[in-house]
Amino acid sequence: MVKSKQGNGDGTTAVASKQRDIQREQDQRDSGKSRAGNGQKPKQPVQAGAREQPADLPAQHIDKPGHESELQLPPRFMAPGYEGSNKLRGMVALVTGADSGIGRAVAVLYAREGADVAIAYLSEHADAEETLRCVEAEGARGILLPGDVKDPAFCKKAVDKTLEAFGRLDVLVNNAAFQEHAESLEDLSDERFDETLRTNVYGYFHMARAALPHLKPGSSIINTGSVVGLRGSAHLLDYATTKGAIHAFTKSLASNLVDKGIRVNAVAPGPVWTPLNPADSPPEKVKEFGKSTDMKRAAQPEELSPAYVFLAAPVCSGYITGIVLPVTGSVGAI
């Protein structure tokens, strides 16, 4: 028997009619918005932190490896609203990529929390000396360790010099990175892929292996991952691959070391204003950097560094290991 299009007497006709009424109302709203140019003001950058952060970035491109002193807009790393409370008192941290960006911001807050800091970096001597000056201004001791984390001999030397200077090692922050965009897989040479992989993955592996014999219960390793390691990136194929590997390395090493009381975690930043991006992207893209996040702006390094304090301090995160903490400026990062 064929049912009548008028309904079958069970109320579904009225339901369908009500739904069409709702649809027509929304269609009219949509049509009105279309005629009015969508009728919406552009969304403004979100400011939800301790102080208002820059929303507009300069259209600037710099040469690798990238010097913080070259940036037209100086990255904010001092976190003036952050007051130390001796969360890392008596501890020693070794931070790679600590000459600038996130690494510098982490070094400064670690010093503010009472830790001495070994500052490892590639060759940006002036930037590294500024980081050291800031660490010492916080009342902590610091040393400079120039070298290439791709070289396992340097990694061992860096750990040895840290122990020689301070007598112990409690926190390793793997943060050094290489990034260069590519439009397609065909543009990625073996040499470029190898440079990215060896810096971002091998470097973390070499540093962790060198540090491990000297870490005690309560020590920690913190790796810098990335939002692109969580969701991928069309034009950062090799970089995103390494960051995904770092996340897996973090969880695997955490499982391996948990019985020793050594915690291993990662921070996955979203877009952050450091020399890394303007040393990669062309000026017109740098200007738009971070505006696709839910907060419509890139972060400043001082908005990331407290997460590294949290993961390093046993009083804060003694029951946390094997996590990848997203600090991305967007909802639903994982």
Secondary structure, 3 states (H helix, E strand, C coil): CCCCCCCCCCCHHHHHHHHHHHHHHHHHHHHHHHHCCCCCCCCCCCCCCCCCCCCCCCCCCCCCCCCHHHCCCCCCCCCCCCCCCCCCCCCEEEEECCCCHHHHHHHHHHHHCCCEEEEEECCCHHHHHHHHHHHHHCCCCEEEEECCCCCHHHHHHHHHHHHHHHCCCCEEEECCCCCCCCCCHHHCCHHHHHHHHHHHHHHHHHHHHHHHHHCCCCCEEEEECCHHHHHCCCCCHHHHHHHHHHHHHHHHHHHHHHHHCCEEEEEEECCECCCCCCCCCCHHHHHHCCCCCCCCCCECHHHCHHHHHHHHCHHHHCCCCCCEEEECCCCCCC
